[in-house]
Structures are given as C-alpha cells and as structure tokens.
Amino acid sequence: MLRFRSLGSGSSGNATVVEAGYGLHVRRLLVDCGFGIRQLTTRLGAAGLGIDQIDAIFITHEHSDHVGCATTVALRHQIPVWMSHGTHTALGAPDLDGLLRVAHDMEPIDLGTLCALPFTVPHDAREPLQLRCTDGASHLGLLTDLGHASSHVLQQLQGCHALLLEANHDPDMLAASGYPAFLKRRIAGEHGHLANHAAAGILATVRHPGLNRVVAAHLSAQNNQPRLAQEALAQALEWPSHGVDIASATSGTDWINVARSL
C-alpha cells in the first residue's frame, strides 16, 4: 500500500510523509523538513508517527521553508538525508556525519517497499529535484516549487494515480498585492512558482482515467485562495471543485491512499 500525508505546505514550511508497505515492512520517506524540530514533532504526532519512524529524508532544494531542521533531525536520529550535490553546496556543504546521500536526476532511490525517482525542475535554486514515488503498483507525483512545467517534468508525471501539485498564486491577486515589483517578477517568472492556471495546465496534460486524487499545495496565504485553486484544478480535471484537496499550511492533509482506481 502507498499513502502520503502533507504535514503542512506554504511559505512558512513544507513537509510530506510518503509511506509504503505493510506491517514490519513499512518504509517512510519525509520529503522536505521545513519546520522547527518542535513543530515537526507535533505534526508527525498528529499523523500518528514519531521521528524515529522516518527511514530517510529527501530535501528538494535549499530554501529554508523546505530544509528547516533537516540537519538537526538527521544527526540526532541518524537518518540518511538525500539531496542533490547542488542543494548540499547551496546549504554550505554541512557535515552530515556520513548520512548524506547524493540524489541525481532519474536515478531511483530504493528504500525497499518504497522507490522514489528524483527529477529536475525549473526553479530558482541550485539543483532542485522533485519526486515520483511508487510501491511498485501505485504511483504518486510530488511537484512543488517550479516556475513552469518542462517536457521533462510532464514526462515524469505521466500515469500517476495521485498528485500533490503546487498551485501557488492567482495572477490578479499577485499583481494587486503589496509585494515589491522584484518579488512579483520572481514569483511569476519561469523559475518561480506555479499560478493556478499553470497548475491546471499541467493537469490537463497528464490527466488519465487512473488519476483519482489531486492535492493543491504551496498556496500563498496572501496571493491565493483555496477556492480559486480548487476551481482551476477541478475544471482541468472535469471534476467537482470539492474533489480537489488542499494542503493547508497549518495542518496539511489527512492520510491519503494512492490507489490505481477508486
């Protein structure tokens, strides 16, 4: 069985647990660790987990809302940390006491019952990677923090049964916001963050009959509204708006099973 749970998604912090297997053969990957250690512990606890039940950490890129307490958690609990060489360098090449695992585009990470495939994305970071995860039967795509969907990105999302997908901003709300002009340009740029309509465009391209769960993630608190994100993504899927889940910045999501069909 493959399932996932967002622990929170937004500019204040991001983390998602992906779990595969049964009984004694369960493996759990923490994708990003963008909270302080107390917050992470609390959020994991709400998911019924402790930090000692995490088998590996994957850091998508070096921005603070994704790295958070990753180094502290890894060293304290002796958890391997996967990240690209560029991400490690951008973080100042911290000494992880032998726990660093260097991730590369299209090189699978085999955790036993769970396999994660990193792929590069266009974002304003040193060497950002996102993930496709599988238990061998079901497939989950995790895609946040990118300015546009390259052909490489779209290829990696083909055939997924569930997606956690960035829907960061509404262009009109961003344009009318009090953000400085340079920040507006960065967010809306080719290496910034996905607008609702851009996320919808991705879904329109990769949708297929087996895609049955979609979670809108990394919503801007200032420049988006859950309703707008849901409406845009649902329209692309030809689903009712309530069929699209929202990853809250404060509480994330409940556990979501990734199934080949409903």
C-alpha positions as CSV (number, residue, x, y, z in Angstrom):
1,M,0.0,0.0,0.0
2,L,1.2,3.5,-0.9
3,R,-0.1,6.5,1.0
4,F,1.0,10.1,1.8
5,R,0.3,12.9,4.2
6,S,1.2,16.6,3.9
7,L,2.3,17.9,7.3
8,G,1.9,21.4,6.1
9,S,2.5,23.3,2.8
10,G,3.2,27.0,2.3
11,S,5.8,29.7,2.6
12,S,6.1,29.1,6.4
13,G,7.1,25.5,5.9
14,N,6.7,22.3,3.8
15,A,6.9,18.6,4.7
16,T,5.2,15.5,3.3
17,V,5.4,11.9,4.6
18,V,5.3,9.1,1.9
19,E,4.7,5.6,3.2
20,A,4.7,2.2,1.5
21,G,4.4,-1.4,2.6
22,Y,2.7,-3.4,5.4
23,G,3.4,-4.4,8.9
24,L,7.1,-4.8,9.6
25,H,7.9,-3.9,6.0
26,V,6.7,-0.3,6.0
27,R,9.1,2.4,4.8
28,R,8.6,6.1,5.3
29,L,10.2,9.0,3.4
30,L,10.0,12.5,4.7
31,V,10.0,14.8,1.7
32,D,11.3,18.2,2.9
33,C,11.6,19.2,6.6
34,G,10.7,22.8,6.5
35,F,9.7,23.3,10.2
36,G,11.5,23.7,13.5
37,I,12.0,20.4,15.4
38,R,9.2,21.0,17.8
39,Q,6.7,21.8,15.0
40,L,7.9,18.8,13.1
41,T,7.5,16.5,16.1
42,T,4.0,17.9,16.7
43,R,2.9,17.5,13.1
44,L,4.3,14.0,12.9
45,G,2.5,13.2,16.1
46,A,-0.8,14.3,14.6
47,A,-0.1,11.8,11.8
48,G,0.5,9.0,14.4
49,L,4.2,9.0,13.9
50,G,7.4,9.7,15.7
51,I,10.6,11.0,14.2
52,D,12.2,7.6,14.9
53,Q,9.7,6.0,12.4
54,I,11.2,8.0,9.5
55,D,13.6,5.9,7.4
56,A,15.0,8.7,5.2
57,I,14.7,12.4,4.4
58,F,14.7,13.9,1.0
59,I,15.3,17.6,0.5
60,T,14.0,19.1,-2.7
61,H,16.1,22.3,-2.6
62,E,17.9,24.7,-0.3
63,H,15.2,27.2,0.5
64,S,14.5,27.5,4.2
65,D,10.8,26.5,4.1
66,H,11.9,23.1,2.7
67,V,15.1,22.5,4.7
68,G,14.1,23.6,8.2
69,C,15.5,21.3,10.8
70,A,16.7,18.6,8.5
71,T,20.3,18.6,9.6
72,T,19.4,18.6,13.3
73,V,16.9,15.7,12.8
74,A,19.2,13.7,10.7
75,L,22.2,13.9,13.1
76,R,20.1,13.4,16.2
77,H,18.2,10.4,14.9
78,Q,20.8,9.1,12.5
79,I,18.5,9.3,9.5
80,P,20.0,9.3,5.9
81,V,19.4,12.5,4.0
82,W,19.1,12.6,0.2
83,M,19.6,15.8,-1.7
84,S,21.4,16.9,-4.9
85,H,25.0,18.0,-4.9
86,G,23.8,21.5,-5.8
87,T,21.5,21.7,-2.8
88,H,24.2,20.4,-0.4
89,T,26.6,23.0,-1.8
90,A,24.0,25.8,-1.6
91,L,23.5,24.9,2.1
92,G,27.2,25.4,2.8
93,A,28.1,21.7,2.5
94,P,27.1,20.8,6.1
95,D,28.8,17.8,7.6
96,L,26.2,15.1,8.0
97,D,28.5,12.6,9.6
98,G,28.2,10.1,6.8
99,L,24.4,10.4,6.5
100,L,24.4,12.4,3.2
101,R,23.2,10.6,0.1
102,V,23.6,12.5,-3.2
103,A,20.5,12.4,-5.4
104,H,20.6,12.7,-9.1
105,D,18.0,13.3,-11.8
106,M,16.4,10.0,-12.9
107,E,18.5,7.8,-10.5
108,P,16.0,5.8,-8.3
109,I,16.2,5.8,-4.6
110,D,15.4,2.3,-3.4
111,L,14.1,2.1,0.2
112,G,12.8,-1.4,-0.2
113,T,9.0,-1.2,-0.3
114,L,9.2,2.4,-1.5
115,C,11.0,3.7,-4.5
116,A,11.5,7.4,-5.2
117,L,12.6,8.8,-8.6
118,P,14.0,12.3,-8.4
119,F,13.7,14.6,-11.4
120,T,14.9,18.1,-12.1
121,V,12.5,21.1,-12.2
122,P,12.9,24.8,-13.3
123,H,13.1,26.7,-10.0
124,D,15.4,29.5,-8.7
125,A,17.5,27.1,-6.6
126,R,21.0,25.5,-7.2
127,E,19.9,22.0,-8.3
128,P,16.2,21.4,-7.4
129,L,14.6,18.0,-7.6
130,Q,11.1,16.8,-7.2
131,L,9.9,13.2,-6.8
132,R,7.8,10.4,-8.3
133,C,7.1,7.7,-5.7
134,T,5.9,4.1,-6.1
135,D,5.3,0.9,-4.2
136,G,5.6,-1.0,-7.5
137,A,1.8,-0.8,-8.2
138,S,0.6,2.7,-7.5
139,H,2.4,6.0,-8.4
140,L,2.4,9.4,-6.6
141,G,3.8,12.6,-8.1
142,L,5.1,15.3,-5.8
143,L,5.6,18.6,-7.5
144,T,6.0,22.0,-5.7
145,D,8.3,25.0,-6.3
146,L,8.7,25.4,-10.0
147,G,8.0,28.2,-12.4
148,H,6.8,26.1,-15.4
149,A,6.4,22.5,-16.4
150,S,9.2,21.5,-18.8
151,S,8.7,18.5,-21.0
152,H,10.9,16.5,-18.6
153,V,8.6,17.3,-15.7
154,L,5.5,16.4,-17.7
155,Q,7.0,13.1,-18.7
156,Q,7.7,12.1,-15.1
157,L,4.0,12.8,-14.1
158,Q,2.5,10.6,-16.7
159,G,0.5,7.7,-15.3
160,C,0.4,8.9,-11.7
161,H,-2.6,7.9,-9.6
162,A,-2.2,10.8,-7.2
163,L,-0.5,14.2,-7.4
164,L,0.5,16.7,-4.8
165,L,0.8,19.8,-7.1
166,E,1.8,23.4,-6.4
167,A,-1.0,26.0,-7.0
168,N,0.8,28.9,-5.5
169,H,-0.9,32.1,-6.7
170,D,-3.7,33.8,-8.6
171,P,-2.0,36.2,-11.0
172,D,-4.6,39.0,-10.4
173,M,-4.1,38.8,-6.6
174,L,-0.3,38.7,-7.0
175,A,-0.4,41.8,-9.3
176,A,-2.6,43.7,-6.8
177,S,-0.6,42.7,-3.7
178,G,1.8,44.9,-1.8
179,Y,4.8,42.7,-2.7
180,P,7.7,44.7,-4.3
181,A,8.0,44.5,-8.0
182,F,11.1,42.4,-8.0
183,L,9.4,39.7,-5.8
184,K,6.3,39.7,-8.1
185,R,8.5,39.1,-11.1
186,R,10.4,36.3,-9.3
187,I,7.2,34.5,-8.2
188,A,5.6,34.8,-11.6
189,G,8.7,34.1,-13.6
190,E,9.9,30.9,-15.4
191,H,11.8,29.8,-12.4
192,G,9.4,31.0,-9.7
193,H,6.1,29.4,-8.6
194,L,3.1,27.9,-10.4
195,A,0.0,30.0,-10.8
196,N,-3.4,28.3,-10.6
197,H,-3.9,28.3,-14.3
198,A,-0.4,26.8,-14.9
199,A,-1.1,24.0,-12.4
200,A,-4.4,23.4,-14.2
201,G,-2.5,23.2,-17.5
202,I,-0.3,20.5,-16.1
203,L,-3.3,18.5,-15.0
204,A,-4.9,18.9,-18.4
205,T,-1.8,17.4,-20.0
206,V,-1.2,14.5,-17.6
207,R,-4.8,13.6,-16.6
208,H,-5.9,10.0,-17.3
209,P,-8.6,7.7,-16.1
210,G,-6.4,6.3,-13.3
211,L,-5.6,9.7,-11.7
212,N,-8.1,9.9,-8.8
213,R,-6.5,12.1,-6.1
214,V,-5.1,15.6,-6.5
215,V,-3.9,17.9,-3.7
216,A,-3.2,21.6,-4.3
217,A,-0.1,22.6,-2.4
218,H,2.1,25.5,-1.5
219,L,-0.8,28.0,-1.7
220,S,0.3,31.6,-1.0
221,A,-1.5,33.0,2.1
222,Q,-1.5,36.5,0.5
223,N,-1.9,35.8,-3.2
224,N,-4.3,32.9,-3.5
225,Q,-7.5,31.4,-2.0
226,P,-8.2,27.7,-1.7
227,R,-11.5,28.1,-3.6
228,L,-9.7,29.7,-6.6
229,A,-7.1,26.9,-6.7
230,Q,-9.8,24.2,-6.4
231,E,-11.9,25.7,-9.1
232,A,-9.0,26.0,-11.6
233,L,-7.6,22.5,-11.0
234,A,-11.1,20.9,-10.9
235,Q,-12.0,22.5,-14.2
236,A,-8.9,21.0,-15.9
237,L,-9.8,17.6,-14.5
238,E,-13.6,17.9,-15.2
239,W,-14.2,17.2,-11.5
240,P,-16.3,18.9,-9.0
241,S,-14.3,21.5,-7.0
242,H,-14.6,19.6,-3.8
243,G,-12.8,16.7,-5.5
244,V,-9.5,18.6,-5.3
245,D,-7.9,18.5,-1.8
246,I,-6.0,21.4,-0.3
247,A,-2.8,21.0,1.7
248,S,-3.2,23.5,4.5
249,A,-0.2,25.5,5.7
250,T,-1.2,24.8,9.3
251,S,-2.5,21.2,9.2
252,G,-1.5,19.7,5.8
253,T,-3.9,16.9,4.9
254,D,-5.1,13.7,6.3
255,W,-3.5,10.4,5.2
256,I,-4.4,9.8,1.5
257,N,-4.2,6.4,0.0
258,V,-2.8,6.1,-3.5
259,A,-4.8,3.6,-5.4
260,R,-4.9,2.6,-9.1
261,S,-8.6,3.2,-9.2
262,L,-11.4,4.4,-6.9
